[in-house]
Amino acid sequence: MTLEVLLPAGDGLERYRLVGEPVARGTYSPARSRLAFAAAHVVADPLGDNSPGAPAVIDWEHTLEFRRHLWSLGLSVAEAMDTAQRGMGLDWPATQELIRRSAAEAPDGRIAVGVGTDQLTAANRPTAGSDGPHELDAVIAAYEEQLGLAEEVGAQPILMASRALCAAAESPEDYRKVYDRLLGQSTRPVILHWLGSMFDPALDGYWGSDSLDTAADVVVDLIADNATKVDGIKVSLLDASREVALRNRLPEGVRLYTGDDFNYPALIKGDDDRYSDALLGIFAAIAPAAAAALKALDDGDLDTYDRVFAPTVPLARQIFSAPTYYYKTGIAFLAWLNGHQPGFSMVGGLQTGRSLPHLADTFRLADQAGVLTNPELAVQRFGQLLRVGGVDA
């Protein structure tokens, strides 16, 4: 059956005929050749007050069901990361419950959780309500609280890049003070997290320098001095050559988890000497394709690996286009089109972060990538979106 949908194009609408062949459904075992985490989003309760600035109200049934979907595909879950809207709608009380609920259901060894400092707010700065930075000791204490939760639930910690630390630190030595303390306390190897300013402008100059080369030196020295406490580092700079250069400098046994949602196929494939593992937000949007590609890689079938992943890259570049920090809207949009959540709503009202034409292009590329798993439902739901948006289709 040929499916068609009206999509915004230019100043009007065009009749778009779906051409994609959905990636075959199925269940998969975890990949043998790579570690692969999908950074999962949260589903907003459609009856909750999820307006900007309000505490997050989460639809727990669909949020957890989406994680079961990812696990069934052999992917591990990176929980409570920026994809889950940390610092963009998901507050710390909701984050704690998310981590506890998700960890309680996770298969052994297949969950890592974000450890950050987002419980620090203007209200609890030394001078309440001030715009000044928190003290480093307060940043450390916030990290320690969240690290304690990760260890309590038995999940691998991901030491997230911290806005509060970026604001408080005056030098690379301040970063070393914080990270050395945390790594010394962790009872298991952690994943470090380098998130570029395109994902969060408040992280500009992370690691104590505006120079990415200098920042990389700080990271390499930190890892070398704490190699037994670092499982790996997730790098989200959207710069493949810089990632490869850093990967080649890591001590033996320390992983590079690519967070490059533009160049992941080549980085995961790697070369004869080195490759990247994966910790990616885009894997939540293209989960069936990611699972199929990783299985092909396990089987040594590089042609299939390339064929499955290639059409997902234009989709990823669309979802993560500038302003990149609104990529979460595209992740939730595809989850809605594919029936993983009842409505296109997000905590913090972030569903307004992308325009209707942007979402139309996302629809086209998702179809061409074969990740509209239920095309009939996707067509029906995009028609609903047009009508709600005031388009007579």
Secondary structure as GFF3:
##gff-version 3
##sequence-region A 1 393
A	DSSP	beta_strand	4	9	.	.	.	ID=ss1
A	DSSP	beta_strand	12	17	.	.	.	ID=ss2
A	DSSP	beta_strand	36	39	.	.	.	ID=ss3
A	DSSP	alpha_helix	60	72	.	.	.	ID=ss4
A	DSSP	beta_strand	76	79	.	.	.	ID=ss5
A	DSSP	three_ten_helix	82	84	.	.	.	ID=ss6
A	DSSP	alpha_helix	92	105	.	.	.	ID=ss7
A	DSSP	beta_strand	111	115	.	.	.	ID=ss8
A	DSSP	three_ten_helix	122	124	.	.	.	ID=ss9
A	DSSP	alpha_helix	136	152	.	.	.	ID=ss10
A	DSSP	beta_strand	156	159	.	.	.	ID=ss11
A	DSSP	alpha_helix	163	168	.	.	.	ID=ss12
A	DSSP	alpha_helix	172	185	.	.	.	ID=ss13
A	DSSP	beta_strand	190	195	.	.	.	ID=ss14
A	DSSP	three_ten_helix	201	203	.	.	.	ID=ss15
A	DSSP	three_ten_helix	206	208	.	.	.	ID=ss16
A	DSSP	alpha_helix	212	225	.	.	.	ID=ss17
A	DSSP	three_ten_helix	227	229	.	.	.	ID=ss18
A	DSSP	beta_strand	230	236	.	.	.	ID=ss19
A	DSSP	alpha_helix	240	247	.	.	.	ID=ss20
A	DSSP	beta_strand	255	258	.	.	.	ID=ss21
A	DSSP	alpha_helix	264	269	.	.	.	ID=ss22
A	DSSP	beta_strand	277	280	.	.	.	ID=ss23
A	DSSP	alpha_helix	282	285	.	.	.	ID=ss24
A	DSSP	alpha_helix	287	298	.	.	.	ID=ss25
A	DSSP	alpha_helix	302	309	.	.	.	ID=ss26
A	DSSP	alpha_helix	312	319	.	.	.	ID=ss27
A	DSSP	three_ten_helix	324	326	.	.	.	ID=ss28
A	DSSP	alpha_helix	327	337	.	.	.	ID=ss29
A	DSSP	three_ten_helix	347	353	.	.	.	ID=ss30
A	DSSP	alpha_helix	356	368	.	.	.	ID=ss31
A	DSSP	alpha_helix	375	388	.	.	.	ID=ss32
###
